[in-house]
């Protein structure tokens, strides 16, 4: 029987191979989201190979566990893991984003068996997962639901509505995984709309929170829901990731590139060296701002 250390080594090697598949399929497609896909490959691989109750030959089994990839743009990672598990041949990975392919740029549950929800409109996945968890409780089923969110999409208000609702309805069969890679399309999450202290916020909503490897936060509703002032439970040792408390590492600041104004907004040569904000002046005797002639205000 393989030891935990051997299993960990095997998973690391497999994750590295699947990362190569992700890069190859995105390169073949000519577009895609490599960063968000590479950051969740470990957790997806661990779930599909060690945790989930699923059968690639019977993807619609009513007793299967469900995964909702709310950050749908990271579907290359999901496709790579599903191909490894036998949902479809690995050769099909190279059809990513091709016309007529089952592997679209965002998951499509109508085309690919094994996809639980068509996602990609950020902020909606947790509400879908919550609905599935509630349905399982009402139907007296013992399946579990896992929702994978990006930290950037947690700036959406709908996410926090679902985070409040889950403890209220005691959906103990729901687990939320936040891929806290600190990246979103406009820059760093900590710069655009900082979520920290995220673990404490989730705990105050009634969630049991575990922080893993600085970048992944896993939460599930507590048995006794409701606001709480207690600190989140301490993370325990894990065979797969080193666990560390959040907030101990500050991400490096990134200088944003400067972009030229579009040609139709460029100022005439007379004002070419001026900041566009200086092209506004206050009209005498009025409380209104008035743009100078020949300039463009903003």
For each residue, the residues with C-beta under 8 A, 3 or more apart:
1:
2: 6 7 10
3: 6 7
4: 7 8 239
5: 8 9 239
6: 2 3 9 10
7: 2 3 4 10 11 239
8: 4 5 11 12 239 240
9: 5 6 12 13
10: 2 6 7 13 14
11: 7 8 14 15 42 45 46 49 240
12: 8 9 15 16
13: 9 10 16 17
14: 10 11 17 18 45 84
15: 11 12 18 19 41 42 45
16: 12 13 19 20
17: 13 14 20 21
18: 14 15 21 22 41 45 77 80 81 84
19: 15 16 22 23 38 41
20: 16 17 23 24
21: 17 18 24 25 80 83 90 93
22: 18 19 25 26 34 37 38 41 76 77 80
23: 19 20 26 27 34
24: 20 21 27 28 93 94
25: 21 22 28 29 32 76 79 80 93 94 96 103
26: 22 23 29 31 32 33 34 37 76 96
27: 23 24 30
28: 24 25 94 96
29: 25 26 32 96 97 98 105
30: 27 97
31: 26 97 105
32: 25 26 29 37 76 96 97 105
33: 26 36 37 73 74 76
34: 22 23 26 37 38 76
35: 38 39 181 183
36: 33 39 40 71 73 74 150 179 181 183
37: 22 26 32 33 34 40 41 74 75 76 77
38: 19 22 34 35 41 77
39: 35 36 74 179 181 183 215
40: 36 37 43 44 71 74 77 148 179
41: 15 18 19 22 37 38 44 45 77 80 81
42: 11 15 45 46 240 241
43: 40 46 47 148 177 179 216
44: 40 41 47 48 67 77 78 81 148
45: 11 14 15 18 41 42 48 49 81 84
46: 11 42 43 49 50 51 240
47: 43 44 50 51 52 67 146
48: 44 45 51 52 54 67 81 82 84 85
49: 11 45 46 85
50: 46 47
51: 46 47 48 65
52: 47 48 64 65 67 146
53: 63 64 65 143 144
54: 48 59 61 64 65 85 114
55: 58 59 61 64
56: 59 82 85 86 87 114
57: 86
58: 55 61 64
59: 54 55 56 64 87 113 114
60: 64 113
61: 54 55 58 64
62: 141
63: 53 141 142 143
64: 52 53 54 55 58 59 60 61 143
65: 51 52 53 54 143 144 145 146
66: 116 129 132 143 144 145 146
67: 44 47 48 52 78 116 145 146 147 148
68: 116 117 119 125 126 128 129 132 145 146 147 148
69: 72 74 75 78 107 117 119 125 148
70: 119 122 123 124 125 126 128 129 147 148 149 150 153
71: 36 40 74 119 122 125 148 149 150 153 179
72: 69 75 106 107 118 119 120 121 122 125
73: 33 36 105 106 120
74: 33 36 37 39 40 69 71 77 78 150 179
75: 37 69 72 78 79 103 104 105 106 107
76: 22 25 26 32 33 34 37 79 80 96
77: 18 22 37 38 40 41 44 74 80 81
78: 44 67 69 74 75 81 82 107 115
79: 25 75 76 82 83 93 96 103
80: 18 21 22 25 41 76 77 83 84 93
81: 18 41 44 45 48 77 78 84 85
82: 48 56 78 79 85 87 88 114
83: 21 79 80 86 87 88 89 90 92 93
84: 14 18 45 48 80 81 90
85: 48 49 54 56 81 82
86: 56 57 83
87: 56 59 82 83 112 113 114
88: 82 83 92 102 112
89: 83 92
90: 21 83 84 93
91: 94
92: 83 88 89 95 101 102 103
93: 21 24 25 79 80 83 90 96 103
94: 24 25 28 91
95: 92 98 101 102 103
96: 25 26 28 29 32 76 79 93 101 103 105
97: 29 30 31 32 101 103 104 105
98: 29 95 101 103
99:
100:
101: 92 95 96 97 98 104
102: 88 92 95 108 111 112
103: 25 75 79 92 93 95 96 97 98 112
104: 75 97 101 107 108 111
105: 29 31 32 73 75 96 97 120
106: 72 73 75 118 119 120
107: 69 72 75 78 104 112 115 117 118 119 120
108: 102 104 111 112 115 118
109: 112 115 116 117 118
110: 118
111: 102 104 108 115
112: 87 88 102 103 107 108 109 115
113: 59 60 87
114: 54 56 59 82 87
115: 78 107 108 109 111 112 118
116: 66 67 68 109 128 132
117: 68 69 107 109 125 128
118: 72 106 107 108 109 110 115
119: 68 69 70 71 72 106 107 124 125 128
120: 72 73 105 106 107
121: 72 124
122: 70 71 72 150 152 153 156
123: 70 126 153 156 157 158 159
124: 70 119 121 127 128 158
125: 68 69 70 71 72 117 119 128 129 147 148 149 153
126: 68 70 123 129 130 147 149 158 159 162 163 176
127: 124 130 131 158 161 162
128: 68 70 116 117 119 124 125 131 132 147
129: 66 68 70 125 126 132 133 145 146 147 162 174 176
130: 126 127 133 134 147 162 165 166 169 171 174
131: 127 128 134 135
132: 66 68 116 128 129 135 136 145
133: 129 130 136 137 145 166 171 173 174
134: 130 131 137 138 169 171
135: 131 132 138 139 141
136: 132 133 139 141 142 143 145 173
137: 133 134 140 141 169 170 171 173
138: 134 135
139: 135 136
140: 137
141: 62 63 135 136 137
142: 63 136 173
143: 53 63 64 65 66 136 173
144: 53 65 66 173 174 175
145: 65 66 67 68 129 132 133 136 173 174 175
146: 47 52 65 66 67 68 129 175 176 177
147: 67 68 70 125 126 128 129 130 174 175 176 177
148: 40 43 44 67 68 69 70 71 125 177 179
149: 70 71 125 126 153 154 159 176 177 178 179
150: 36 70 71 74 122 153 154 178 179 181 184
151: 154 178 179 180 181 182 184 189 195 198
152: 122 155 183 184 185 189 192
153: 70 71 122 123 125 149 150 156 159
154: 149 150 151 159 160 178 195 198
155: 152 189 192 193 195
156: 122 123 153 159 160
157: 123 160 161
158: 123 124 126 127 161 162
159: 123 126 149 153 154 156 162 163
160: 154 156 157 163 164
161: 127 157 158 164 165
162: 126 127 129 130 158 159 165 166
163: 126 159 160 166 176 202 205 207
164: 160 161 167 168 205
165: 130 161 162 168 169
166: 130 133 162 163 169 171 174 176 206 207 221
167: 164 170 171 205 206 207 221 222 225 226
168: 164 165 206 225
169: 130 134 137 165 166
170: 137 167 221 223 225
171: 130 133 134 137 166 167 174 221
172: 220 221 223
173: 133 136 137 142 143 144 145
174: 129 130 133 144 145 147 166 171 220 221
175: 144 145 146 147 218 219 220
176: 126 129 146 147 149 163 166 207 218 219 220
177: 43 146 147 148 149 216 217 218
178: 149 150 151 154 198 216 217 218 219
179: 36 39 40 43 71 74 148 149 150 151 215 216
180: 151 189 195 198 214 215 216 217 246
181: 35 36 39 150 151 215
182: 151 188 189 190 215 251
183: 35 36 39 152 188 189
184: 150 151 152 187 188 189 192
185: 152
186: 192
187: 184 191 192 254 256
188: 182 183 184 191 192 251 253 254
189: 151 152 155 180 182 183 184 192 193 194 195
190: 182 194 196 251
191: 187 188 194 253
192: 152 155 184 186 187 188 189
193: 155 189
194: 189 190 191
195: 151 154 155 180 189 198 201
196: 190 246 247
197: 200 201 246 247
198: 151 154 178 180 195 201 202 217 246
199: 202 203 209 211 217 232 246
200: 197 203 204 231 232
201: 195 197 198 204 205
202: 163 198 199 205 207 209 217 219 232
203: 199 200 206 207 208 209 228 230 231 232
204: 200 201 227 228 229
205: 163 164 167 201 202 227
206: 166 167 168 203 221 222 224 225 226 227 228
207: 163 166 167 176 202 203 219 220 221 222
208: 203 219 220 221 222 232 233
209: 199 202 203 217 218 219 232 233
210: 217 218 219 233 235 236 243
211: 199 214 216 217 218 232 235 243 244 245 246
212: 215 216 217 218 235 238 241 243
213: 216 241 242 243 244
214: 180 211 244 246 248 249
215: 39 179 180 181 182 212
216: 43 177 178 179 180 211 212 213 241
217: 177 178 180 198 199 202 209 210 211 212 246
218: 175 176 177 178 209 210 211 212
219: 175 176 178 202 207 208 209 210
220: 172 174 175 176 207 208
221: 166 167 170 171 172 174 206 207 208 225
222: 167 206 207 208 225 228
223: 170 172
224: 206
225: 167 168 170 206 221 222
226: 167 206
227: 204 205 206
228: 203 204 206 222
229: 204
230: 203
231: 200 203
232: 199 200 202 203 208 209 211
233: 208 209 210
234:
235: 210 211 212 238 243 244 245
236: 210 243
237: 243
238: 212 235 241 242 243
239: 4 5 7 8
240: 8 11 42 46
241: 42 212 213 216 238
242: 213 238
243: 210 211 212 213 235 236 237 238
244: 211 213 214 235 248
245: 211 235 248
246: 180 196 197 198 199 211 214 217
247: 196 197
248: 214 244 245
249: 214
250:
251: 182 188 190
252:
253: 188 191
254: 187 188
255:
256: 187
257:
258:
259:
260: 266
261: 265 266 267 276
262: 265 266
263: 266
264:
265: 261 262 296
266: 260 261 262 263 272 296
267: 261 270 271 272 274 276 279 294 295 296
268: 271 272 294 295
269: 272
270: 267 294
271: 267 268 274 279 292 294 295
272: 266 267 268 269
273:
274: 267 271 278 279 295
275: 278
276: 261 267 279 295 296 297 298
277: 280 297 298
278: 274 275
279: 267 271 274 276 291 292 295 296 297
280: 277 289 290 291 292 297
281: 289 290 291 292
282: 286 288 289 290
283: 286 288 289 290
284:
285:
286: 282 283 290
287:
288: 282 283
289: 280 281 282 283 297
290: 280 281 282 283 286
291: 279 280 281 295 296 297
292: 271 279 280 281 295
293:
294: 267 268 270 271
295: 267 268 271 274 276 279 291 292
296: 265 266 267 276 279 291
297: 276 277 279 280 289 291
298: 276 277
